[in-house]
């Protein structure tokens, strides 16, 4: 059954406020005005909406909170408990992949009589933790208690694609608590961030392993993200027959490489059907698990300890031979980004009424809650198999004909809607910039557009298209014919 998460959280079993430190000097309310982007009509923005979240003060006069609290924000104010004054804030760093963000406040008077919180270690399972925040729009800090029930790797709902360690508690779900500190022994041991919809009293916090990685990452003045090795894995060694096929010793434990991402760290090192048995000093079992933090977690946790650019040693079997190699931890993001995008307007090219955008999860989710089932077959196939389909190391993004603004110049183009474009006049289209340059070439008599999974091309008369373009843009209130995704 598919798990449905809600990215808001608090804990149950309220405890006496007198039993905990005065968190009014450390925990703050965050009020946000947001405005996202319309990925169907990419030159437009959605309507604004407001929200409330929680944050807390850490060393250096910084406020730590969730990325989902401040994503697509247009205005942020921060407020302390029992103090009426509201302070404008801005996002200094954001990690959408790990759902963490740092806010800064220009007015240093905000931090008078505040106390920064210290970051602790992973809590023990079955231990009691206290959560602080402003759930359900309350004006006073809520102090509640819960028990740690599990620590595991799971999806972070904000991006919808990135997996990191999470700490599960018997937590209820209340809006406004996101970004609040989860405390034990007067130290932060997590940040409240999401809950499970199908079950009562199950919530999750971001553990300090992820928090410390994020804080160490931004020390150089920028956020680089969590890295990977760029491989897909399969726990196939439970089968003795598979071990024989791979020429492995009988007592070998490890995990099978099923594919290596193009342009990834591992591209020239690992191959399909290699069996990884060790990463750094961690032995890998047949489930792909390693012993770390006093228990078992997936081997990715060894990579998550490292920053981008650091090295990792890999021990693996290939065709009956044991090998070792050193790999660099890199971003290794797919060409078709599975994660949701935030904060920056989508790029597009709108020429002759044909609107092209970069393929993204944001665009696919415009089909609604059941988007994965409702999107056209071509897009579903592309989303599920983009890494295997891509054999072009220069490809930067898949470009989709997303919408047709009807006009006499494009009256016959409907069959090509929602298809990825491959080339114009046999020149590969590897990005929106390539598409823009192709249409800027006025020497061609026709633009011959070829699409994925279509034997029939789409011809556009170049001279007539340029003659019609300005009137089409004006008719449909499109501000400019090409915006290729510069950041704001």
VOKOLVO-220638 format. One record per residue (C-alpha): x, y, z; residue in one letter. Coordinates in pm, whole numbers, plus 32768, in hexadecimal, padded with zeros to 4 digits. Layout:
     xx     yy     zz   resn
      X      Y      Z      A
...
REM end
This chain:
     xx     yy     zz   resn
   8000   8000   8000      X
   8083   8158   7FA6      X
   80E0   8226   80D6      X
   8048   8381   80E6      X
   8103   8484   81B1      X
   80A9   85D8   8236      X
   81CA   86C7   8271      X
   8154   874C   83BE      X
   818F   86B8   8512      X
   816D   86CB   8688      X
   817B   85CC   87A3      X
   8077   8543   8892      X
   804F   8523   8A0B      X
   807C   8689   8A83      X
   816A   86B3   8BA5      X
   817F   87C6   8CA8      X
   821D   8905   8C23      X
   82D1   8924   8D71      X
   8391   87E1   8D2C      X
   844F   8871   8C01      X
   8536   899B   8BC9      X
   84AB   8AEF   8B64      X
   84AC   8AC0   89EA      X
   8417   8C18   89A9      X
   857E   8C91   8991      X
   85CD   8B99   887B      X
   8492   8B35   87BA      X
   83F0   8C29   86C4      X
   82B7   8C3F   85F1      X
   82E8   8C6A   847A      X
   81DA   8D0B   83A5      X
   8201   8CE7   822E      X
   815E   8D6C   80F3      X
   8192   8C7C   7FCF      X
   815D   8C88   7E5B      X
   81B5   8B5F   7D83      X
   81C8   8B35   7C0C      X
   80D2   8AB4   7B09      X
   8182   899C   7A4E      X
   8067   897F   7953      X
   807C   8AEE   78EE      X
   81E2   8B32   795C      X
   81E1   8CAB   792C      X
   80D6   8CC9   7A3B      X
   80E4   8CA7   7BB6      X
   7FE5   8C0D   7C9F      X
   7F22   8CDC   7D9A      X
   7FCB   8D34   7EE2      X
   7F81   8C7B   8024      X
   7FF8   8C91   8189      X
   807D   8B97   8281      X
   8109   8B70   83DF      X
   822E   8A9B   844E      X
   832D   8A7F   8562      X
   84A2   8AB9   8574      X
   85AD   8ACC   8680      X
   86E8   8B91   86C1      X
   883B   8AEC   8699      X
   899F   8B6F   86BA      X
   89FB   8C9D   85E7      X
   88AC   8D4E   8603      X
   8810   8C63   8508      X
   86B3   8BC9   8503      X
   8693   8A5E   8499      X
   8548   89EE   8405      X
   84B5   890E   82F6      X
   84E8   895E   8187      X
   8379   8915   8146      X
   831F   8A31   8233      X
   83CB   8B36   815C      X
   83C9   8AA2   7FFB      X
   8346   8B90   7EEE      X
   8336   8C9F   7FFA      X
   82FD   8E0B   7FA4      X
   82FD   8E9C   8103      X
   836B   8E09   8250      X
   8343   8E94   83AE      X
   83B8   8DFC   84F5      X
   831A   8E32   8648      X
   8380   8DD6   87AC      X
   8283   8D5C   88AA      X
   81D5   8E6F   8973      X
   827D   8F83   88A9      X
   81A3   9041   87B2      X
   82B6   90BE   86CC      X
   82E5   8FFD   8589      X
   8439   8FEF   84DE      X
   8468   8FC7   8365      X
   854A   8EA2   830F      X
   85EE   8E17   81D7      X
   8662   8CC0   8169      X
   87DB   8CA1   8185      X
   87FA   8B2F   812D      X
   86FF   8A2A   80C2      X
   871E   88B4   8088      X
   85E0   883A   7FE2      X
   866E   86DA   7FCE      X
   868F   86C4   814B      X
   856E   87B2   81A0      X
   8645   88A2   826C      X
   867D   8A18   8250      X
   8732   8B31   8303      X
   868B   8C83   8335      X
   8742   8DC4   8386      X
   86B8   8F01   8424      X
   8763   9049   83D4      X
   86F3   90F0   8518      X
   87E5   9060   8618      X
   870D   90E1   8736      X
   862F   8FB3   86F6      X
   8734   8ED5   879C      X
   8748   8F98   88E2      X
   86FF   8EAB   8A03      X
   86E3   8D7E   891C      X
   8796   8C34   8957      X
   8820   8B63   8835      X
   87D7   89F0   8849      X
   88E8   88E7   8831      X
   88D1   87C1   8742      X
   88E8   8668   87E6      X
   88FF   8504   8766      X
   880B   83FB   86EE      X
   8711   839A   87FD      X
   86E7   8235   8872      X
   85B5   8171   8804      X
   84AB   816E   891B      X
   8539   82AF   89B3      X
   8459   83DA   89FD      X
   847C   851E   893A      X
   83D0   8673   8955      X
   835A   873E   882B      X
   8334   88B9   882B      X
   827A   8993   8735      X
   8145   8A54   86D1      X
   804C   894B   8658      X
   7EEC   899F   85E0      X
   7F38   8B13   85CB      X
   7F5C   8B43   8742      X
   800E   8C79   87C5      X
   80C5   8BC3   88DD      X
   81CE   8AB7   88CC      X
   8143   8958   88E5      X
   820B   885B   89AF      X
   81B4   86F0   8970      X
   8250   859C   89A4      X
   827F   8462   88D5      X
   8346   831F   88C7      X
   8445   82C6   87BC      X
   83C4   8189   8715      X
   84A5   815A   85E6      X
   85D2   81E7   852B      X
   85E1   8198   83B8      X
   861F   8220   825B      X
   84E9   82AD   81B4      X
   846C   83A3   80AE      X
   846A   8516   8107      X
   8314   858C   8091      X
   837E   86F1   803F      X
   8450   8687   7F13      X
   8392   8542   7EDF      X
   84CE   8495   7E66      X
   85E8   84B4   7F62      X
   8616   83AF   8072      X
   86D1   83EB   81B7      X
   86C8   836C   831A      X
   858A   83BE   83DD      X
   8529   838D   8549      X
   83C5   8310   857E      X
   82FE   836C   86B5      X
   819C   832C   872F      X
   813C   8482   86B2      X
   7FF2   8527   865B      X
   7FE7   8615   8530      X
   7FA2   8786   8560      X
   7FE6   88A3   846C      X
   80E2   89A5   84DE      X
   81CF   88BE   859A      X
   82B3   8887   846E      X
   8413   88FF   84B2      X
   83F4   88E8   862C      X
   850D   8850   86FB      X
   84EA   86F5   878D      X
   85AC   86F3   88D5      X
   864E   85F9   89BC      X
   8732   8652   8AE1      X
   871F   87C2   8A7E      X
   87AF   8780   8923      X
   870F   8774   87CB      X
   86F6   860D   8750      X
   8613   8654   8627      X
   853E   8748   8562      X
   83C7   86F6   8545      X
   8365   86E3   83D8      X
   8262   85E4   8360      X
   815B   84E7   83CA      X
   80B6   83B1   833A      X
   7F50   83E8   82C4      X
   7ED3   8282   82D4      X
   7F2A   824E   8443      X
   7EE2   82FD   858A      X
   8003   8384   8655      X
   811F   8340   8562      X
   8201   8464   851A      X
   8366   849D   84AF      X
   8489   857C   8505      X
   85C6   85CD   8442      X
   86E3   8536   850E      X
   8821   85E7   8573      X
   88EF   851A   847A      X
   883C   85D6   8363      X
   883B   8722   8421      X
   89B2   8715   8462      X
   89F9   86C0   82F4      X
   8929   87EB   8287      X
   89D4   88D9   837B      X
   8B30   885E   831E      X
   8ADB   8881   81AB      X
   8A7F   89F3   81C6      X
   8BBF   8A51   8280      X
   8C60   8AB8   8137      X
   8B43   8BA8   80E7      X
   8A74   8ACB   8001      X
   89A4   898E   8011      X
   8A20   8872   7F34      X
   8920   8767   7F94      X
   8943   85F6   7FEB      X
   8A07   8523   7EF7      X
   89F7   83BD   7E79      X
   8AC0   82C8   7DA9      X
   89CB   82C9   7C84      X
   8971   8157   7C80      X
   8835   8087   7C9B      X
   883E   7F57   7D7F      X
   8782   7E12   7DB1      X
   8788   7D23   7EDA      X
   87AD   7BE6   7E0D      X
   88B1   7B1A   7ECA      X
   87B1   7A61   7F9C      X
   87A9   796F   7E76      X
   88C7   7873   7E73      X
   888A   783E   7D01      X
   88C1   79B1   7CC2      X
   8A08   799D   7D84      X
   8A7A   787C   7CA9      X
   8A1B   793C   7B71      X
   8AEA   7A67   7BE8      X
   8C11   7983   7C43      X
   8C0B   79E8   7DB0      X
   8C94   7922   7ED8      X
   8B7B   7876   7F97      X
   8BA2   794E   80D1      X
   8BA2   7A9A   8014      X
   8AAC   7BA3   8088      X
   8A6B   7CE7   7FCF      X
   8985   7D99   7EDD      X
   896A   7D8C   7D62      X
   89A0   7EB4   7C78      X
   8885   7EB9   7B78      X
   88DE   7FFD   7AC3      X
   89D6   811D   7AC8      X
   8961   827F   7A85      X
   89F1   8331   7955      X
   8AF3   8439   79B9      X
   8AEF   83BE   7B22      X
   8C0D   8383   7C15      X
   8C01   820F   7BCF      X
   8BDF   821B   7A53      X
   8D44   81AE   7A05      X
   8D73   80DC   7B40      X
   8C46   7FFC   7B80      X
   8B7C   7F29   7A8E      X
   8A31   7E77   7A84      X
   8A46   7D2C   7B46      X
   8B63   7DA0   7C25      X
   8B24   7D3A   7D8D      X
   8B84   7E3A   7E96      X
   8BEB   7D97   7FDE      X
   8C7F   7EBD   809B      X
   8C6E   8038   80A0      X
   8D8D   80D7   815F      X
   8DA7   8004   829D      X
   8C3C   7F91   8298      X
   8BEE   7E2C   822D      X
   8AAB   7E10   8162      X
   89B3   7CF4   819D      X
   88C7   7C58   809F      X
   87BC   7D5E   80E9      X
   88B0   7E78   809C      X
   88C8   7ED2   820D      X
   89F7   7F3C   82D7      X
   8A33   7F4C   844F      X
   8A38   80BE   84A9      X
   89C0   8195   85CE      X
   89A0   8058   869D      X
   88A3   7FB4   85B6      X
   886A   7F59   8445      X
   8820   8059   8336      X
   8833   8058   81BA      X
   8991   8085   812C      X
   8938   81DF   80AA      X
   8964   8258   820F      X
   8ADD   822C   81EA      X
   8AD6   8311   80BA      X
   89F1   840B   816A      X
   8B00   8444   826F      X
   8BD9   84E1   8161      X
   8BCD   8634   80BA      X
   8BD0   866B   7F43      X
   8D2F   8632   7EBE      X
   8DA0   8543   7FCF      X
   8E16   83E4   7F78      X
   8D83   8292   7FCC      X
   8E30   8140   7FAF      X
   8D67   8029   7F08      X
   8DB4   7EB3   7F16      X
   8D02   7DE1   7E10      X
   8D03   7C9A   7D4F      X
   8D07   7C8E   7BD2      X
   8D0A   7B49   7B0E      X
   8D9E   7A88   7C30      X
   8EAB   7B8B   7C82      X
   8EB1   7C64   7DBB      X
   8F00   7DD2   7D72      X
   8F16   7F1E   7E28      X
   8EE4   807D   7DA4      X
   8EC7   81E0   7E23      X
   8D96   82AA   7DBE      X
   8D49   841A   7DEA      X
   8BFF   8476   7E8C      X
   8B46   8554   7D95      X
   89E5   85D9   7D60      X
   8998   84DE   7C4B      X
   883B   8568   7C11      X
   8770   84D4   7AF0      X
   8732   859B   79B3      X
   85BD   8583   79F7      X
   85B8   85FC   7B5E      X
   84D5   8521   7C31      X
   84D0   861D   7D4E      X
   83DF   8742   7D60      X
   8479   8893   7D0B      X
   8448   89D3   7DD0      X
   849F   8B45   7DDF      X
   84F8   8B85   7C72      X
   840F   8BC0   7B4A      X
   83FD   8AAB   7A46      X
   84A4   8AEC   78FB      X
   83E1   8AD8   77B7      X
   83E7   8B22   7644      X
   82A1   8B92   75A2      X
   82CD   8BAE   742A      X
   81B9   8BAB   7324      X
   80C8   8B55   743E      X
   818A   8A1A   7498      X
   81E9   8A20   7609      X
   8314   8950   766F      X
   838B   8916   77D4      X
   848D   8841   7883      X
   83FF   86F3   78F6      X
   83DB   86F6   7A70      X
   8310   865B   7B84      X
   826A   87AE   7BBA      X
   81DE   87A3   7A58      X
   816D   863A   7A79      X
   80BB   8685   7BC1      X
   7FD7   877E   7B0C      X
   7F0C   8649   7AAD      X
   7E95   8635   7C17      X
   7EBE   8550   7D44      X
   7EBF   8416   7C6B      X
   7FB2   84B1   7B76      X
   808B   837C   7B53      X
   7F5D   82BD   7ACD      X
   7EBB   83DC   7A0F      X
   7FE1   846C   794B      X
   7FFD   8407   77DC      X
   80A9   82BB   779F      X
   81D8   835C   76F9      X
   821B   8436   7829      X
   81E3   8316   791B      X
   82DA   8241   785B      X
   83D5   835E   7850      X
   83B5   83A8   79C3      X
   83E2   823A   7A21      X
   84FD   81EC   7930      X
   85AE   8334   78E7      X
   8700   82BE   7969      X
   86F9   8181   7899      X
   867A   8238   7764      X
   8786   8345   776B      X
   88BE   82E4   76AA      X
   892A   844B   7662      X
   8A2F   84C9   775D      X
   89EE   862F   76E9      X
   8879   8629   7730      X
   8822   8732   7835      X
   86A7   870E   7847      X
   8583   866F   7792      X
   84B8   877D   76E2      X
   833F   8745   76C7      X
   8239   87E6   75E5      X
   8155   8833   770A      X
   8047   8914   7679      X
   7FD1   8997   752A      X
   7F42   8AF7   7512      X
   7E59   8AC7   73E7      X
   7EAA   8B8C   72AC      X
   7EA4   8B4A   7137      X
   801C   8B04   713C      X
   7FF8   89DD   722D      X
   7E99   8959   71E1      X
   7F25   8802   7187      X
   800F   87D6   72B2      X
   7F20   873F   73B1      X
   7F9F   85DA   738C      X
   80F5   8645   740D      X
   807E   86D6   7559      X
   812D   864B   768F      X
   8242   85A6   75C5      X
   83B9   85DD   75FA      X
   8465   8687   74D6      X
   85A2   85E3   7454      X
   8620   86C6   733C      X
   85DB   87EC   7256      X
   8665   87CC   70F5      X
   8725   869B   7175      X
   87DE   8769   727A      X
   87B0   86C8   73D3      X
   86E6   878D   74D3      X
   8793   8754   7622      X
   8706   8881   76DD      X
   8619   89A7   76C3      X
   8744   8A79   765C      X
   8779   8994   7531      X
   860A   89BC   74D4      X
   861E   8B36   74EE      X
   8753   8B40   7410      X
   86AC   8A5E   730F      X
   8581   8B48   72ED      X
   8665   8C7A   72DE      X
   86FA   8BF1   719C      X
   8635   8CAB   708F      X
   86F9   8C18   6F6D      X
   8633   8AD3   6F6D      X
   8507   8AB1   6E86      X
   845F   89BD   6F74      X
   8495   8950   70D8      X
   8471   87D4   70D4      X
   8422   8763   7236      X
   8453   85F5   7291      X
   83C1   8563   73CF      X
   8404   8430   74A1      X
   8331   8300   7440      X
   82AD   83AC   7307      X
   8312   8350   71A6      X
   8259   847C   7118      X
   830A   85CE   7133      X
   8266   871E   7174      X
   82C3   881D   7062      X
   82A0   8991   70AB      X
   82CD   8A96   6F9A      X
   83E0   8B70   7031      X
   8390   8CC0   6F8E      X
   821B   8CAB   6FD9      X
   825F   8C38   713F      X
   8333   8D6B   7184      X
   822A   8E49   70E6      X
   8118   8DB5   71C2      X
   81DE   8D96   7306      X
   81B3   8EF7   7393      X
   803D   8EFE   7355      X
   8014   8DA8   73FE      X
   80D7   8E1D   752F      X
   8003   8F57   7544      X
   7EBB   8E99   7518      X
   7F0A   8DA7   7635      X
   7FBA   8EA7   7718      X
   810A   8DF7   7710      X
   8210   8EF7   7784      X
   8339   8E6B   76C3      X
   8365   8D4D   75D2      X
   848C   8CAE   7687      X
   84F2   8C9A   77F2      X
   85F3   8B8B   7829      X
   85EB   8B71   799F      X
   86D5   8C74   7A2F      X
   86C2   8C79   7BA9      X
   861D   8D9B   7C5E      X
REM end
